[in-house]
Every structure is written in structure tokens, then in C-alpha cells.
Amino acid sequence: MVGMFIRYNRRTGDRVVKVYDGPNGYLEAVNDPGYVRDMGKSGTDWEVAVIGSDSMEAIKRTHSRYFTGRDRTRELAGMFK
């Protein structure tokens, strides 16, 4: 099971992604401190999502809008600590 914690900018399409791979991947993503902290925030262009599936390819296929913009994981990851 793969779990992904995604921060997605609705305005620009940019994204920051954390991947949790393993039998408890989805549960690890749901319990990510950033997800817990940011869930339900409003007034920002950034949305958060946790998605679980059997594979990353399936997530990219079923939730393709999260993967259309730039992957800014490396440069913005510190912004969300």
C-alpha cells in the first residue's frame, strides 16, 4: 500500500509530495503532522490531500490533477514544517 500526502496549489498547479511506501503507507500519511496541522485551513491557495492505493501509478492516474504542475517538493518542503 502506498500513501501520499500532497500539498497542491490550486492557482499554480505546484505540488509538494511525501510518499509513504509499505503496508501502513496510508495510515502513515494520514498521521503526518503537516496533514493534521493543515487539514481544514482556509484562505490559502494550497490544499492538502492524503491518498492511498496499491501503487503510485494508480494514484497518478486517478488523481492526475495533482501531477500537472511543477513538483516543488525539494524547494518548498521546508516551508511546510
N, C-alpha and C positions, 0 to 999 in steps of 0.2 A: 504494500500500500504506500502510495506517495501522498504526502500532504504539502500543499503550497500555501504560504502566507504571502499575499500580494498587496502591495500598495500601488494604486493606479491613479494617475492624474487624468481626470475626465477632460480637461481642457487641452492638454498637450499629447496625451497618449503615453507619456513616460511611465515607467514602472520600476519598482524595486521588489525583488522576489527572494524569498527564503524558501528553500526546498528541504523538506524533512522526508528522508527516504528510509523505509523499513516498516516492520509490521505495525508500528504505532505512529506512523508518519502523520496521519490526520490529527490524532489526539495531541501530538507534539505541536503542530501548527496552531491548533485552537488554543493551546495553553501558552503560546508565545506571548511574553509580556507586552510587546508592542501591539498585538491584536487586542488583548484585554484592555489596554490603555486607550487605544484609538477607536474602539467599537462605539458607534453611536455619535461620534463627533459630527458636528455640522458646521457650515460656514467655511468650508475649505474645498479646494478642487480635488483633493486626494480622497479616495475611498479605499477601504480595506476589505479584503475578501480572504476566506480560507476555503480551499477546495481540496477534496480528496478523491483519488481514483486509483485504479490499478497501475497506471503509467502516466508519465509526464506527457507523452504524445497524446493520450486521450484528453488530458486537461487542456492542452494547447488546441486541440480540435474542437472540444465542446465549449470552451471559453475563449475563443480566438480574439475577441476584442481586447483582452488584457495583454496580447502579444503583438499588437500592431505598431506601437510606438517604439521609442528607444528604451533599451534596457539600461537603466542608470543605477543598477544595484551597487556597483563598486564606488561610484562617486557620491551617492546620496545615502548610503546605508547609515552613516554616522548621524545624519540629520534626524533619524527616527529612533535613536536610542533613548 
